[in-house]
Amino acid sequence: MAKIIKVQCTGSGQHVNEIDLDSILGATVVLHGTPIDTGRPIPERIVRRCDVCSEGRVILTREMIEENLY
């Protein structure tokens, strides 16, 4: 099940964007047997364009992703 969080853009309208964490982080593959360190680290911050306006940016920090991930 996809986890969706709402984040405001930095534009003058402060539009609320719905961000799907699965699309941000990508698929996670789990292997059976000996653990292999192939996991990707969560980036420090992710910047996306606002879905509504052309001037705003949606900024996701690592802390925002981690607190909504679990």
C-alpha positions in Angstrom: 0.0 0.0 0.0 1.4 3.4 -1.0 1.9 6.0 1.7 0.9 9.5 0.5 2.0 12.7 2.3 0.8 16.2 1.8 3.4 19.0 1.4 3.0 22.7 0.6 4.9 24.3 -2.2 7.2 27.3 -1.8 5.3 29.4 -4.3 3.1 32.4 -3.5 -0.1 30.2 -3.5 1.3 27.7 -1.0 -0.5 24.8 -2.9 -0.8 21.5 -1.1 0.8 18.6 -3.2 0.2 14.9 -2.5 3.4 13.0 -2.8 3.5 9.2 -3.1 6.5 7.9 -1.1 6.7 4.7 -3.2 7.2 6.8 -6.3 10.0 8.8 -4.6 11.9 5.9 -3.1 11.2 3.2 -5.7 10.7 -0.5 -5.2 12.4 -2.4 -2.4 13.6 -5.9 -3.2 13.9 -8.4 -0.4 16.1 -11.5 -0.9 16.0 -14.6 1.3 19.3 -15.9 2.7 22.4 -14.0 3.6 21.8 -10.2 4.0 23.3 -8.2 1.2 24.0 -4.4 1.7 22.4 -3.2 -1.5 19.9 -0.8 -0.1 19.8 2.8 -1.4 20.2 5.5 1.2 17.4 8.1 1.6 18.6 11.3 0.0 19.1 14.4 2.2 16.4 16.3 0.3 14.3 15.9 -2.8 13.0 18.9 -4.7 10.0 18.5 -7.1 8.0 21.0 -9.1 4.6 22.0 -7.8 1.7 20.2 -9.5 -0.5 23.3 -9.6 1.8 26.3 -10.2 4.9 26.9 -12.3 6.9 28.9 -9.7 6.7 26.7 -6.6 8.8 23.8 -5.6 7.9 21.0 -3.2 10.8 20.2 -0.9 11.0 16.9 0.9 13.6 16.4 3.6 15.0 13.1 4.8 13.4 13.7 8.2 9.9 14.1 6.6 10.3 10.9 4.6 11.6 8.9 7.6 8.8 10.0 10.0 6.1 9.1 7.4 7.8 5.9 6.1 7.0 3.6 9.0 
